[in-house]
Every structure is written in structure tokens, then in C-alpha cells.
């Protein structure tokens, strides 16, 4: 387990990641979480499949999935399934 603070970064040595986002001081149900996958060259989403949110909790390739937890959300990523044009 790696714990990061705001603005921190770290090198990854795996292609399968789980990110747990915990919310303190708010009910997680009050917040809207979303994930945007960006193309490496344009730094923009390529289309609807690059946006993961409550109405679309996973992409077609199942490389990203977002689920609610009791205290926040869980983002599961399989970087080996990302399209080559997406920056990882």
C-alpha cells in the first residue's frame, strides 16, 4: 500500500492498481466522483468511453472501474488494457 498526500507522486511497478479515495467531513453520497482518461498527444478525452462516472462506472475494455464504498470511492485500473495512445 502506498499513501500519497496532495500533490505527491510515485513510480509504479505494477499494471493493476486500486485507488481508494476516502472522504472525511462529508457523506460520500453527497459528492460526485469522475475519472477522465486523456490521450497522450492531445491531453484531451477521446470520447465518451474516456469518462468514468456514476452513470458509466467502467469503460468498454474494463480497464477502469469506479465503485462506491462506505467512506468514498474505489477506482480499479488495469493499465495493461489501456489503449496505446493513452498516457499511463
N, CA, C and O atoms as a CHARMM CRD file, in Angstrom:
* protein
*
  352
    1    1 UNK  N      0.83700  -1.17200   0.00000 PROA 1      0.00000
    2    1 UNK  CA     0.00000   0.00000   0.00000 PROA 1      0.00000
    3    1 UNK  C      0.89000   1.24600   0.00000 PROA 1      0.00000
    4    1 UNK  O      1.86400   1.33200   0.74700 PROA 1      0.00000
    5    2 UNK  N      0.53600   2.19500  -0.84300 PROA 2      0.00000
    6    2 UNK  CA     1.22300   3.47400  -0.92200 PROA 2      0.00000
    7    2 UNK  C      0.22300   4.55100  -0.52100 PROA 2      0.00000
    8    2 UNK  O     -0.89400   4.58400  -1.03800 PROA 2      0.00000
    9    3 UNK  N      0.60400   5.41100   0.37400 PROA 3      0.00000
   10    3 UNK  CA    -0.26400   6.50500   0.77700 PROA 3      0.00000
   11    3 UNK  C      0.35800   7.80800   0.27800 PROA 3      0.00000
   12    3 UNK  O      1.50100   8.12800   0.60600 PROA 3      0.00000
   13    4 UNK  N     -0.41000   8.55400  -0.52000 PROA 4      0.00000
   14    4 UNK  CA     0.08700   9.80000  -1.09200 PROA 4      0.00000
   15    4 UNK  C     -0.64100  10.99100  -0.48200 PROA 4      0.00000
   16    4 UNK  O     -1.82300  10.90300  -0.14800 PROA 4      0.00000
   17    5 UNK  N      0.05500  12.07800  -0.34300 PROA 5      0.00000
   18    5 UNK  CA    -0.55700  13.32300   0.08900 PROA 5      0.00000
   19    5 UNK  C     -0.82100  14.18000  -1.14800 PROA 5      0.00000
   20    5 UNK  O     -0.32700  13.88000  -2.23500 PROA 5      0.00000
   21    6 UNK  N     -1.58500  15.22400  -0.98100 PROA 6      0.00000
   22    6 UNK  CA    -1.93200  16.11700  -2.06800 PROA 6      0.00000
   23    6 UNK  C     -0.67500  16.60600  -2.79800 PROA 6      0.00000
   24    6 UNK  O      0.24700  17.13400  -2.17600 PROA 6      0.00000
   25    7 UNK  N     -0.65100  16.42200  -4.12300 PROA 7      0.00000
   26    7 UNK  CA     0.46900  16.87500  -4.93000 PROA 7      0.00000
   27    7 UNK  C      1.61700  15.89500  -5.04400 PROA 7      0.00000
   28    7 UNK  O      2.55900  16.13500  -5.79900 PROA 7      0.00000
   29    8 UNK  N      1.56000  14.79500  -4.31000 PROA 8      0.00000
   30    8 UNK  CA     2.65300  13.82000  -4.33900 PROA 8      0.00000
   31    8 UNK  C      2.54300  12.92100  -5.56500 PROA 8      0.00000
   32    8 UNK  O      1.48200  12.83100  -6.18200 PROA 8      0.00000
   33    9 UNK  N      3.63700  12.26200  -5.91200 PROA 9      0.00000
   34    9 UNK  CA     3.61300  11.27700  -6.99100 PROA 9      0.00000
   35    9 UNK  C      4.58300  10.15800  -6.64400 PROA 9      0.00000
   36    9 UNK  O      5.41600  10.28900  -5.74600 PROA 9      0.00000
   37   10 UNK  N      4.45800   9.06400  -7.37000 PROA 10     0.00000
   38   10 UNK  CA     5.33500   7.92500  -7.13400 PROA 10     0.00000
   39   10 UNK  C      5.42600   7.08800  -8.40400 PROA 10     0.00000
   40   10 UNK  O      4.51500   7.10900  -9.23200 PROA 10     0.00000
   41   11 UNK  N      6.51000   6.36300  -8.55800 PROA 11     0.00000
   42   11 UNK  CA     6.66000   5.42800  -9.68100 PROA 11     0.00000
   43   11 UNK  C      5.83900   4.18200  -9.39000 PROA 11     0.00000
   44   11 UNK  O      5.69300   3.78300  -8.23500 PROA 11     0.00000
   45   12 UNK  N      5.30900   3.57500 -10.43000 PROA 12     0.00000
   46   12 UNK  CA     4.50700   2.36100 -10.28700 PROA 12     0.00000
   47   12 UNK  C      5.28800   1.16500 -10.80100 PROA 12     0.00000
   48   12 UNK  O      5.97300   1.25500 -11.81900 PROA 12     0.00000
   49   13 UNK  N      5.18400   0.05100 -10.10200 PROA 13     0.00000
   50   13 UNK  CA     5.85600  -1.15900 -10.55600 PROA 13     0.00000
   51   13 UNK  C      4.85400  -2.27200 -10.84900 PROA 13     0.00000
   52   13 UNK  O      5.18900  -3.45500 -10.78900 PROA 13     0.00000
   53   14 UNK  N      3.62700  -1.88000 -11.16600 PROA 14     0.00000
   54   14 UNK  CA     2.57500  -2.83000 -11.47100 PROA 14     0.00000
   55   14 UNK  C      1.63500  -2.24300 -12.50600 PROA 14     0.00000
   56   14 UNK  O      1.62100  -1.02900 -12.71300 PROA 14     0.00000
   57   15 UNK  N      0.85000  -3.09000 -13.16000 PROA 15     0.00000
   58   15 UNK  CA    -0.13800  -2.59300 -14.11600 PROA 15     0.00000
   59   15 UNK  C     -1.54700  -2.64800 -13.55000 PROA 15     0.00000
   60   15 UNK  O     -2.47400  -2.11200 -14.15700 PROA 15     0.00000
   61   16 UNK  N     -1.72700  -3.28500 -12.39900 PROA 16     0.00000
   62   16 UNK  CA    -3.04400  -3.37700 -11.78100 PROA 16     0.00000
   63   16 UNK  C     -3.03600  -2.57200 -10.48500 PROA 16     0.00000
   64   16 UNK  O     -2.27100  -2.85500  -9.56200 PROA 16     0.00000
   65   17 UNK  N     -3.89800  -1.56800 -10.43800 PROA 17     0.00000
   66   17 UNK  CA    -3.93300  -0.66100  -9.30300 PROA 17     0.00000
   67   17 UNK  C     -5.33600  -0.53500  -8.74300 PROA 17     0.00000
   68   17 UNK  O     -6.32300  -0.61800  -9.47300 PROA 17     0.00000
   69   18 UNK  N     -5.40700  -0.33900  -7.46000 PROA 18     0.00000
   70   18 UNK  CA    -6.66100   0.00400  -6.79700 PROA 18     0.00000
   71   18 UNK  C     -6.40200   1.27300  -6.00900 PROA 18     0.00000
   72   18 UNK  O     -5.48700   1.33400  -5.18700 PROA 18     0.00000
   73   19 UNK  N     -7.21500   2.28500  -6.26600 PROA 19     0.00000
   74   19 UNK  CA    -7.09500   3.55700  -5.56400 PROA 19     0.00000
   75   19 UNK  C     -8.35500   3.74800  -4.73100 PROA 19     0.00000
   76   19 UNK  O     -9.45600   3.84000  -5.27400 PROA 19     0.00000
   77   20 UNK  N     -8.19200   3.80700  -3.41900 PROA 20     0.00000
   78   20 UNK  CA    -9.30200   4.07100  -2.51200 PROA 20     0.00000
   79   20 UNK  C     -9.26500   5.54500  -2.14400 PROA 20     0.00000
   80   20 UNK  O     -8.26800   6.03500  -1.61200 PROA 20     0.00000
   81   21 UNK  N    -10.34800   6.24300  -2.42600 PROA 21     0.00000
   82   21 UNK  CA   -10.45700   7.65700  -2.07400 PROA 21     0.00000
   83   21 UNK  C    -11.42900   7.76200  -0.91500 PROA 21     0.00000
   84   21 UNK  O    -12.61300   7.45500  -1.05300 PROA 21     0.00000
   85   22 UNK  N    -10.91900   8.19900   0.23200 PROA 22     0.00000
   86   22 UNK  CA   -11.75100   8.32200   1.41900 PROA 22     0.00000
   87   22 UNK  C    -12.10200   9.77800   1.64100 PROA 22     0.00000
   88   22 UNK  O    -11.27500  10.67100   1.46100 PROA 22     0.00000
   89   23 UNK  N    -13.35100  10.00100   2.03700 PROA 23     0.00000
   90   23 UNK  CA   -13.86600  11.34500   2.23800 PROA 23     0.00000
   91   23 UNK  C    -14.11500  11.55400   3.72700 PROA 23     0.00000
   92   23 UNK  O    -14.74800  10.72600   4.38300 PROA 23     0.00000
   93   24 UNK  N    -13.61800  12.65300   4.24500 PROA 24     0.00000
   94   24 UNK  CA   -13.82600  12.98500   5.65200 PROA 24     0.00000
   95   24 UNK  C    -14.55600  14.32500   5.73400 PROA 24     0.00000
   96   24 UNK  O    -14.21500  15.26400   5.01400 PROA 24     0.00000
   97   25 UNK  N    -15.54700  14.41400   6.60000 PROA 25     0.00000
   98   25 UNK  CA   -16.28200  15.66300   6.78900 PROA 25     0.00000
   99   25 UNK  C    -17.48900  15.80500   5.88700 PROA 25     0.00000
  100   25 UNK  O    -18.25800  16.75400   6.03500 PROA 25     0.00000
  101   26 UNK  N    -17.67100  14.88500   4.95900 PROA 26     0.00000
  102   26 UNK  CA   -18.81500  14.86900   4.05900 PROA 26     0.00000
  103   26 UNK  C    -19.30100  13.43900   3.94000 PROA 26     0.00000
  104   26 UNK  O    -18.55100  12.49800   4.20000 PROA 26     0.00000
  105   27 UNK  N    -20.53400  13.27700   3.55400 PROA 27     0.00000
  106   27 UNK  CA   -21.01400  11.95900   3.17500 PROA 27     0.00000
  107   27 UNK  C    -20.56100  11.71500   1.73800 PROA 27     0.00000
  108   27 UNK  O    -20.72100  12.58800   0.88500 PROA 27     0.00000
  109   28 UNK  N    -20.00700  10.55400   1.46400 PROA 28     0.00000
  110   28 UNK  CA   -19.55000  10.24600   0.10000 PROA 28     0.00000
  111   28 UNK  C    -20.70200  10.33500  -0.88900 PROA 28     0.00000
  112   28 UNK  O    -20.48500  10.63200  -2.06400 PROA 28     0.00000
  113   29 UNK  N    -21.93700  10.08100  -0.42600 PROA 29     0.00000
  114   29 UNK  CA   -23.10200  10.14900  -1.30500 PROA 29     0.00000
  115   29 UNK  C    -23.37800  11.57900  -1.77000 PROA 29     0.00000
  116   29 UNK  O    -24.05200  11.77500  -2.78100 PROA 29     0.00000
  117   30 UNK  N    -22.87000  12.57800  -1.05000 PROA 30     0.00000
  118   30 UNK  CA   -23.07600  13.97800  -1.40900 PROA 30     0.00000
  119   30 UNK  C    -22.14200  14.43900  -2.52200 PROA 30     0.00000
  120   30 UNK  O    -22.36700  15.49100  -3.11900 PROA 30     0.00000
  121   31 UNK  N    -21.11000  13.67300  -2.80300 PROA 31     0.00000
  122   31 UNK  CA   -20.09000  14.07400  -3.76900 PROA 31     0.00000
  123   31 UNK  C    -20.20100  13.26500  -5.05300 PROA 31     0.00000
  124   31 UNK  O    -20.67700  12.12900  -5.04000 PROA 31     0.00000
  125   32 UNK  N    -19.76500  13.84600  -6.14500 PROA 32     0.00000
  126   32 UNK  CA   -19.78300  13.18800  -7.44800 PROA 32     0.00000
  127   32 UNK  C    -18.34000  12.96200  -7.87800 PROA 32     0.00000
  128   32 UNK  O    -17.59500  13.92400  -8.06800 PROA 32     0.00000
  129   33 UNK  N    -17.94100  11.72400  -8.03300 PROA 33     0.00000
  130   33 UNK  CA   -16.58600  11.38500  -8.43900 PROA 33     0.00000
  131   33 UNK  C    -16.57800  11.02800  -9.91500 PROA 33     0.00000
  132   33 UNK  O    -17.51300  10.40300 -10.41500 PROA 33     0.00000
  133   34 UNK  N    -15.52700  11.42600 -10.60800 PROA 34     0.00000
  134   34 UNK  CA   -15.38400  11.06500 -12.01900 PROA 34     0.00000
  135   34 UNK  C    -13.90500  10.91200 -12.34900 PROA 34     0.00000
  136   34 UNK  O    -13.03900  11.46300 -11.67100 PROA 34     0.00000
  137   35 UNK  N    -13.63600  10.15000 -13.41100 PROA 35     0.00000
  138   35 UNK  CA   -12.28000   9.89900 -13.88200 PROA 35     0.00000
  139   35 UNK  C    -12.26400  10.18800 -15.37400 PROA 35     0.00000
  140   35 UNK  O    -13.15800   9.76300 -16.10700 PROA 35     0.00000
  141   36 UNK  N    -11.25700  10.90400 -15.81500 PROA 36     0.00000
  142   36 UNK  CA   -11.10200  11.20700 -17.23900 PROA 36     0.00000
  143   36 UNK  C     -9.77800  10.63900 -17.72300 PROA 36     0.00000
  144   36 UNK  O     -8.72500  10.91100 -17.14700 PROA 36     0.00000
  145   37 UNK  N     -9.84200   9.85600 -18.77700 PROA 37     0.00000
  146   37 UNK  CA    -8.63800   9.28300 -19.37400 PROA 37     0.00000
  147   37 UNK  C     -8.24100  10.19800 -20.53300 PROA 37     0.00000
  148   37 UNK  O     -9.06700  10.51300 -21.39000 PROA 37     0.00000
  149   38 UNK  N     -6.97300  10.62400 -20.55800 PROA 38     0.00000
  150   38 UNK  CA    -6.51400  11.57600 -21.56000 PROA 38     0.00000
  151   38 UNK  C     -5.59200  10.92300 -22.58200 PROA 38     0.00000
  152   38 UNK  O     -4.74300  10.10100 -22.23800 PROA 38     0.00000
  153   39 UNK  N     -5.77300  11.30200 -23.83800 PROA 39     0.00000
  154   39 UNK  CA    -4.85900  10.85600 -24.89200 PROA 39     0.00000
  155   39 UNK  C     -3.52300  11.55600 -24.68300 PROA 39     0.00000
  156   39 UNK  O     -3.48300  12.73400 -24.32800 PROA 39     0.00000
  157   40 UNK  N     -2.44500  10.84000 -24.89900 PROA 40     0.00000
  158   40 UNK  CA    -1.10600  11.36800 -24.61700 PROA 40     0.00000
  159   40 UNK  C     -0.78200  12.61400 -25.44400 PROA 40     0.00000
  160   40 UNK  O     -0.27100  13.59000 -24.89500 PROA 40     0.00000
  161   41 UNK  N     -1.06200  12.60700 -26.72900 PROA 41     0.00000
  162   41 UNK  CA    -0.67500  13.73600 -27.58200 PROA 41     0.00000
  163   41 UNK  C     -1.53800  14.97400 -27.36700 PROA 41     0.00000
  164   41 UNK  O     -1.01500  16.08300 -27.26100 PROA 41     0.00000
  165   42 UNK  N     -2.85700  14.79400 -27.30200 PROA 42     0.00000
  166   42 UNK  CA    -3.74700  15.95000 -27.21600 PROA 42     0.00000
  167   42 UNK  C     -4.05400  16.38000 -25.78500 PROA 42     0.00000
  168   42 UNK  O     -4.49600  17.50600 -25.55600 PROA 42     0.00000
  169   43 UNK  N     -3.82000  15.48300 -24.81400 PROA 43     0.00000
  170   43 UNK  CA    -4.18100  15.73000 -23.41600 PROA 43     0.00000
  171   43 UNK  C     -5.67500  16.01400 -23.27000 PROA 43     0.00000
  172   43 UNK  O     -6.08400  16.79600 -22.41100 PROA 43     0.00000
  173   44 UNK  N     -6.49700  15.36500 -24.12500 PROA 44     0.00000
  174   44 UNK  CA    -7.95300  15.50400 -24.09200 PROA 44     0.00000
  175   44 UNK  C     -8.57500  14.11700 -24.11500 PROA 44     0.00000
  176   44 UNK  O     -7.94900  13.14800 -24.54600 PROA 44     0.00000
  177   45 UNK  N     -9.82100  14.03500 -23.64300 PROA 45     0.00000
  178   45 UNK  CA   -10.54900  12.77400 -23.74800 PROA 45     0.00000
  179   45 UNK  C    -10.84300  12.52100 -25.22100 PROA 45     0.00000
  180   45 UNK  O    -11.06300  13.45100 -25.99700 PROA 45     0.00000
  181   46 UNK  N    -10.84300  11.24600 -25.58800 PROA 46     0.00000
  182   46 UNK  CA   -11.08000  10.88900 -26.98400 PROA 46     0.00000
  183   46 UNK  C    -12.54700  10.70300 -27.28500 PROA 46     0.00000
  184   46 UNK  O    -12.93700  10.70200 -28.45300 PROA 46     0.00000
  185   47 UNK  N    -13.37700  10.54300 -26.26400 PROA 47     0.00000
  186   47 UNK  CA   -14.80800  10.33000 -26.44500 PROA 47     0.00000
  187   47 UNK  C    -15.44000   9.88700 -25.13600 PROA 47     0.00000
  188   47 UNK  O    -14.79800   9.91000 -24.08600 PROA 47     0.00000
  189   48 UNK  N    -16.71400   9.47900 -25.20500 PROA 48     0.00000
  190   48 UNK  CA   -17.46900   9.10400 -24.01600 PROA 48     0.00000
  191   48 UNK  C    -16.82500   7.97900 -23.21500 PROA 48     0.00000
  192   48 UNK  O    -16.92300   7.96900 -21.98800 PROA 48     0.00000
  193   49 UNK  N    -16.17400   7.04000 -23.87500 PROA 49     0.00000
  194   49 UNK  CA   -15.58300   5.89400 -23.17900 PROA 49     0.00000
  195   49 UNK  C    -14.41600   6.30300 -22.27600 PROA 49     0.00000
  196   49 UNK  O    -13.99800   5.52700 -21.41700 PROA 49     0.00000
  197   50 UNK  N    -13.89200   7.51000 -22.46300 PROA 50     0.00000
  198   50 UNK  CA   -12.79100   8.00600 -21.62400 PROA 50     0.00000
  199   50 UNK  C    -13.28200   8.72600 -20.37700 PROA 50     0.00000
  200   50 UNK  O    -12.47600   9.26500 -19.61700 PROA 50     0.00000
  201   51 UNK  N    -14.59600   8.74200 -20.15500 PROA 51     0.00000
  202   51 UNK  CA   -15.16800   9.39800 -18.98000 PROA 51     0.00000
  203   51 UNK  C    -15.86100   8.34800 -18.10800 PROA 51     0.00000
  204   51 UNK  O    -16.81400   7.70100 -18.54300 PROA 51     0.00000
  205   52 UNK  N    -15.38400   8.19000 -16.89900 PROA 52     0.00000
  206   52 UNK  CA   -15.91300   7.20700 -15.95600 PROA 52     0.00000
  207   52 UNK  C    -16.57800   7.98800 -14.82500 PROA 52     0.00000
  208   52 UNK  O    -15.94400   8.84700 -14.21100 PROA 52     0.00000
  209   53 UNK  N    -17.85000   7.69700 -14.54400 PROA 53     0.00000
  210   53 UNK  CA   -18.60200   8.43200 -13.53000 PROA 53     0.00000
  211   53 UNK  C    -19.77900   7.57600 -13.08400 PROA 53     0.00000
  212   53 UNK  O    -19.89900   6.42500 -13.50300 PROA 53     0.00000
  213   54 UNK  N    -20.65700   8.12800 -12.23100 PROA 54     0.00000
  214   54 UNK  CA   -21.76300   7.34500 -11.66100 PROA 54     0.00000
  215   54 UNK  C    -22.64900   6.69800 -12.71400 PROA 54     0.00000
  216   54 UNK  O    -23.14000   5.59200 -12.48900 PROA 54     0.00000
  217   55 UNK  N    -22.87300   7.34000 -13.85400 PROA 55     0.00000
  218   55 UNK  CA   -23.73300   6.79700 -14.90300 PROA 55     0.00000
  219   55 UNK  C    -23.00900   5.84900 -15.84700 PROA 55     0.00000
  220   55 UNK  O    -23.65200   5.12100 -16.60300 PROA 55     0.00000
  221   56 UNK  N    -21.70800   5.84800 -15.81600 PROA 56     0.00000
  222   56 UNK  CA   -20.86500   4.96700 -16.63500 PROA 56     0.00000
  223   56 UNK  C    -19.67400   4.56300 -15.77800 PROA 56     0.00000
  224   56 UNK  O    -18.58600   5.11900 -15.92600 PROA 56     0.00000
  225   57 UNK  N    -19.87400   3.58700 -14.86900 PROA 57     0.00000
  226   57 UNK  CA   -18.84400   3.25800 -13.88700 PROA 57     0.00000
  227   57 UNK  C    -17.64500   2.47100 -14.42200 PROA 57     0.00000
  228   57 UNK  O    -16.70200   2.21200 -13.67400 PROA 57     0.00000
  229   58 UNK  N    -17.66400   2.09000 -15.69200 PROA 58     0.00000
  230   58 UNK  CA   -16.49900   1.40900 -16.26700 PROA 58     0.00000
  231   58 UNK  C    -16.43900   1.65600 -17.76200 PROA 58     0.00000
  232   58 UNK  O    -17.44200   2.00100 -18.38600 PROA 58     0.00000
  233   59 UNK  N    -15.26100   1.48000 -18.33000 PROA 59     0.00000
  234   59 UNK  CA   -15.10300   1.64000 -19.76400 PROA 59     0.00000
  235   59 UNK  C    -15.36800   0.30900 -20.45900 PROA 59     0.00000
  236   59 UNK  O    -15.49900  -0.72200 -19.79900 PROA 59     0.00000
  237   60 UNK  N    -15.44600   0.32700 -21.78600 PROA 60     0.00000
  238   60 UNK  CA   -15.75600  -0.88200 -22.54300 PROA 60     0.00000
  239   60 UNK  C    -14.69500  -1.95600 -22.38700 PROA 60     0.00000
  240   60 UNK  O    -15.02700  -3.14000 -22.34800 PROA 60     0.00000
  241   61 UNK  N    -13.43300  -1.57700 -22.29800 PROA 61     0.00000
  242   61 UNK  CA   -12.34400  -2.54300 -22.16300 PROA 61     0.00000
  243   61 UNK  C    -12.19600  -3.04800 -20.72700 PROA 61     0.00000
  244   61 UNK  O    -11.40900  -3.95700 -20.46000 PROA 61     0.00000
  245   62 UNK  N    -12.94800  -2.46000 -19.81600 PROA 62     0.00000
  246   62 UNK  CA   -12.87700  -2.78600 -18.38700 PROA 62     0.00000
  247   62 UNK  C    -11.47100  -2.54500 -17.81900 PROA 62     0.00000
  248   62 UNK  O    -10.99600  -3.26800 -16.94300 PROA 62     0.00000
  249   63 UNK  N    -10.83900  -1.51700 -18.34500 PROA 63     0.00000
  250   63 UNK  CA    -9.53300  -1.14300 -17.81800 PROA 63     0.00000
  251   63 UNK  C     -9.65400  -0.16400 -16.66100 PROA 63     0.00000
  252   63 UNK  O     -8.71400   0.00300 -15.88300 PROA 63     0.00000
  253   64 UNK  N    -10.81300   0.48800 -16.54300 PROA 64     0.00000
  254   64 UNK  CA   -11.10900   1.39700 -15.44000 PROA 64     0.00000
  255   64 UNK  C    -12.48900   1.08500 -14.89400 PROA 64     0.00000
  256   64 UNK  O    -13.42700   0.86400 -15.66000 PROA 64     0.00000
  257   65 UNK  N    -12.62000   1.06400 -13.57100 PROA 65     0.00000
  258   65 UNK  CA   -13.94700   0.92600 -12.98100 PROA 65     0.00000
  259   65 UNK  C    -13.99500   1.71400 -11.68300 PROA 65     0.00000
  260   65 UNK  O    -13.02500   1.75100 -10.92600 PROA 65     0.00000
  261   66 UNK  N    -15.12400   2.33500 -11.43800 PROA 66     0.00000
  262   66 UNK  CA   -15.32900   3.19800 -10.29100 PROA 66     0.00000
  263   66 UNK  C    -16.51600   2.65400  -9.50900 PROA 66     0.00000
  264   66 UNK  O    -17.58300   2.42800 -10.08000 PROA 66     0.00000
  265   67 UNK  N    -16.33800   2.44000  -8.20400 PROA 67     0.00000
  266   67 UNK  CA   -17.44100   1.93600  -7.38000 PROA 67     0.00000
  267   67 UNK  C    -17.47800   2.68600  -6.05300 PROA 67     0.00000
  268   67 UNK  O    -16.45300   3.15200  -5.55300 PROA 67     0.00000
  269   68 UNK  N    -18.67200   2.78800  -5.50000 PROA 68     0.00000
  270   68 UNK  CA   -18.85800   3.46500  -4.21600 PROA 68     0.00000
  271   68 UNK  C    -18.45600   2.54900  -3.07900 PROA 68     0.00000
  272   68 UNK  O    -18.61600   1.33100  -3.15400 PROA 68     0.00000
  273   69 UNK  N    -17.93100   3.15600  -2.01900 PROA 69     0.00000
  274   69 UNK  CA   -17.64400   2.44300  -0.77800 PROA 69     0.00000
  275   69 UNK  C    -18.36500   3.18000   0.34800 PROA 69     0.00000
  276   69 UNK  O    -19.00200   4.20700   0.11500 PROA 69     0.00000
  277   70 UNK  N    -18.26600   2.66400   1.54400 PROA 70     0.00000
  278   70 UNK  CA   -18.93300   3.29500   2.68700 PROA 70     0.00000
  279   70 UNK  C    -18.38100   4.69100   2.98200 PROA 70     0.00000
  280   70 UNK  O    -19.10800   5.54000   3.49900 PROA 70     0.00000
  281   71 UNK  N    -17.10600   4.94200   2.66200 PROA 71     0.00000
  282   71 UNK  CA   -16.48100   6.22500   3.00800 PROA 71     0.00000
  283   71 UNK  C    -15.93400   6.98100   1.79800 PROA 71     0.00000
  284   71 UNK  O    -15.20400   7.95600   1.97700 PROA 71     0.00000
  285   72 UNK  N    -16.25900   6.56900   0.58600 PROA 72     0.00000
  286   72 UNK  CA   -15.74200   7.24400  -0.60300 PROA 72     0.00000
  287   72 UNK  C    -15.96700   6.43000  -1.85000 PROA 72     0.00000
  288   72 UNK  O    -17.07000   5.94000  -2.09600 PROA 72     0.00000
  289   73 UNK  N    -14.91400   6.28500  -2.64300 PROA 73     0.00000
  290   73 UNK  CA   -14.98500   5.50300  -3.87600 PROA 73     0.00000
  291   73 UNK  C    -13.72600   4.67000  -4.03800 PROA 73     0.00000
  292   73 UNK  O    -12.69400   4.93600  -3.42100 PROA 73     0.00000
  293   74 UNK  N    -13.83600   3.65900  -4.88100 PROA 74     0.00000
  294   74 UNK  CA   -12.71400   2.79200  -5.21300 PROA 74     0.00000
  295   74 UNK  C    -12.54900   2.82600  -6.73000 PROA 74     0.00000
  296   74 UNK  O    -13.49400   2.54300  -7.46700 PROA 74     0.00000
  297   75 UNK  N    -11.36200   3.16700  -7.18900 PROA 75     0.00000
  298   75 UNK  CA   -11.03500   3.17900  -8.60800 PROA 75     0.00000
  299   75 UNK  C    -10.08500   2.02200  -8.87200 PROA 75     0.00000
  300   75 UNK  O     -8.99500   1.96000  -8.30400 PROA 75     0.00000
  301   76 UNK  N    -10.50400   1.11000  -9.73400 PROA 76     0.00000
  302   76 UNK  CA    -9.65700  -0.02300 -10.10600 PROA 76     0.00000
  303   76 UNK  C     -9.18200   0.19700 -11.53200 PROA 76     0.00000
  304   76 UNK  O     -9.97400   0.50400 -12.42300 PROA 76     0.00000
  305   77 UNK  N     -7.85400   0.03300 -11.74200 PROA 77     0.00000
  306   77 UNK  CA    -7.24900   0.27100 -13.04500 PROA 77     0.00000
  307   77 UNK  C     -6.41300  -0.92700 -13.46300 PROA 77     0.00000
  308   77 UNK  O     -5.67300  -1.49600 -12.66000 PROA 77     0.00000
  309   78 UNK  N     -6.54100  -1.30100 -14.72900 PROA 78     0.00000
  310   78 UNK  CA    -5.67400  -2.30300 -15.32700 PROA 78     0.00000
  311   78 UNK  C     -4.94600  -1.59600 -16.47400 PROA 78     0.00000
  312   78 UNK  O     -5.46100  -1.51300 -17.58900 PROA 78     0.00000
  313   79 UNK  N     -3.76300  -1.09700 -16.19200 PROA 79     0.00000
  314   79 UNK  CA    -3.03200  -0.30500 -17.17700 PROA 79     0.00000
  315   79 UNK  C     -2.61700  -1.10800 -18.40200 PROA 79     0.00000
  316   79 UNK  O     -2.36500  -0.53400 -19.46100 PROA 79     0.00000
  317   80 UNK  N     -2.54400  -2.42800 -18.26800 PROA 80     0.00000
  318   80 UNK  CA    -2.18600  -3.26300 -19.41800 PROA 80     0.00000
  319   80 UNK  C     -3.29900  -3.28200 -20.46300 PROA 80     0.00000
  320   80 UNK  O     -3.05300  -3.65500 -21.61000 PROA 80     0.00000
  321   81 UNK  N     -4.51400  -2.88700 -20.09200 PROA 81     0.00000
  322   81 UNK  CA    -5.64000  -2.85600 -21.02400 PROA 81     0.00000
  323   81 UNK  C     -5.88400  -1.46900 -21.61800 PROA 81     0.00000
  324   81 UNK  O     -6.79000  -1.29900 -22.43300 PROA 81     0.00000
  325   82 UNK  N     -5.09000  -0.48400 -21.22000 PROA 82     0.00000
  326   82 UNK  CA    -5.26000   0.87000 -21.75400 PROA 82     0.00000
  327   82 UNK  C     -4.82900   0.90100 -23.21000 PROA 82     0.00000
  328   82 UNK  O     -3.90400   0.19700 -23.61500 PROA 82     0.00000
  329   83 UNK  N     -5.51200   1.72600 -23.99000 PROA 83     0.00000
  330   83 UNK  CA    -5.14300   1.91800 -25.39000 PROA 83     0.00000
  331   83 UNK  C     -3.74900   2.54100 -25.45900 PROA 83     0.00000
  332   83 UNK  O     -3.38000   3.32000 -24.58000 PROA 83     0.00000
  333   84 UNK  N     -2.96900   2.20900 -26.49000 PROA 84     0.00000
  334   84 UNK  CA    -1.59600   2.71700 -26.59100 PROA 84     0.00000
  335   84 UNK  C     -1.50900   4.24200 -26.63500 PROA 84     0.00000
  336   84 UNK  O     -0.50000   4.80800 -26.21400 PROA 84     0.00000
  337   85 UNK  N     -2.54500   4.91700 -27.13500 PROA 85     0.00000
  338   85 UNK  CA    -2.48000   6.36800 -27.22700 PROA 85     0.00000
  339   85 UNK  C     -2.81900   7.08100 -25.91300 PROA 85     0.00000
  340   85 UNK  O     -2.77400   8.30900 -25.84800 PROA 85     0.00000
  341   86 UNK  N     -3.15100   6.32900 -24.88100 PROA 86     0.00000
  342   86 UNK  CA    -3.45700   6.91400 -23.57200 PROA 86     0.00000
  343   86 UNK  C     -2.17800   6.95900 -22.74300 PROA 86     0.00000
  344   86 UNK  O     -1.43600   5.98100 -22.65900 PROA 86     0.00000
  345   87 UNK  N     -1.94400   8.10700 -22.13900 PROA 87     0.00000
  346   87 UNK  CA    -0.77600   8.26600 -21.27600 PROA 87     0.00000
  347   87 UNK  C     -1.02500   7.55700 -19.95300 PROA 87     0.00000
  348   87 UNK  O     -2.04000   7.80000 -19.30100 PROA 87     0.00000
  349   88 UNK  N     -0.11300   6.68500 -19.55100 PROA 88     0.00000
  350   88 UNK  CA    -0.25100   5.97700 -18.27000 PROA 88     0.00000
  351   88 UNK  C      0.74300   6.51500 -17.28300 PROA 88     0.00000
  352   88 UNK  O      0.79200   6.05400 -16.14300 PROA 88     0.00000
